[in-house]
Amino acid sequence: FLHEAGCKTWVSIEPYPTPNFIEQDFNEILQSISFCKKIIFGRLNYNKKVSEYKDCKVYFNDLSNQVIKYCHENGKICHIKEGTVVG
């Protein structure tokens, strides 16, 4: 409604959990917010259970890349929170 009324819309997907908290369809989430002009994405921090998830760094790097690709392909502004992508 706000987007259709000409308001700037954005969404913050954070703190995003690992699948050992809850399993979600990330593509479905991105599609449900397709009306937004800007997407902010960040990982769940400061929780021991996150680091217990096997390859959590790879998991968040992959999700971050999905957000970047989605925003690029759909003309969205993208902001990945500091510390979400880990080398």
C-alpha positions in Angstrom: 0.0 0.0 0.0 2.7 2.5 0.9 4.8 1.5 -2.1 1.8 2.0 -4.4 1.2 5.4 -2.7 4.6 6.5 -3.8 6.4 6.1 -0.5 10.0 4.8 -0.4 9.9 1.3 1.0 12.7 -0.9 2.3 13.1 -4.0 4.4 15.7 -5.2 6.9 16.2 -9.0 7.0 18.1 -9.2 10.2 19.1 -10.8 12.4 18.7 -13.7 10.0 19.1 -17.2 11.7 20.8 -20.3 10.6 18.7 -23.4 9.7 19.4 -25.0 13.1 17.0 -22.3 14.5 14.4 -22.4 11.8 14.3 -23.6 8.2 13.0 -21.0 5.7 12.8 -20.6 1.9 15.0 -17.6 1.3 13.9 -17.2 -2.3 10.3 -17.1 -1.1 11.2 -14.3 1.4 12.9 -12.3 -1.4 9.9 -12.7 -3.6 7.5 -11.6 -0.9 9.4 -8.3 -0.5 9.8 -7.6 -4.2 8.0 -4.3 -3.9 10.7 -2.8 -1.7 13.2 -0.4 -3.1 16.0 -1.4 -0.7 17.0 -4.6 1.1 19.2 -4.7 4.1 20.6 -8.1 5.1 22.4 -9.2 8.2 23.3 -12.4 10.1 22.3 -13.3 13.6 25.2 -12.5 15.9 26.1 -13.1 19.5 24.4 -16.5 19.7 26.5 -19.7 20.3 23.9 -21.7 18.3 24.8 -19.9 15.1 28.4 -21.0 15.2 27.3 -24.6 15.9 25.7 -24.7 12.5 28.1 -26.5 10.1 29.6 -24.0 7.6 27.7 -21.0 9.0 30.2 -18.7 7.3 29.6 -20.3 4.0 25.8 -20.2 4.7 25.8 -16.4 5.3 28.1 -15.7 2.4 25.8 -17.6 0.1 22.7 -15.8 1.4 24.5 -12.5 1.1 25.4 -13.3 -2.5 21.7 -14.2 -3.2 20.6 -10.8 -1.9 23.2 -9.0 -3.9 22.3 -10.9 -7.1 18.5 -10.4 -6.5 19.0 -6.7 -5.9 21.2 -6.3 -9.0 18.8 -8.2 -11.2 15.7 -6.3 -9.9 17.1 -2.8 -9.6 17.0 -2.7 -5.8 19.4 -1.0 -3.5 21.3 -3.5 -1.4 23.1 -3.2 1.9 24.8 -6.2 3.5 25.5 -5.5 7.2 29.1 -5.4 8.3 30.3 -8.8 9.6 27.7 -10.8 7.6 30.1 -11.8 4.8 33.1 -13.5 6.3 36.3 -14.5 4.5 
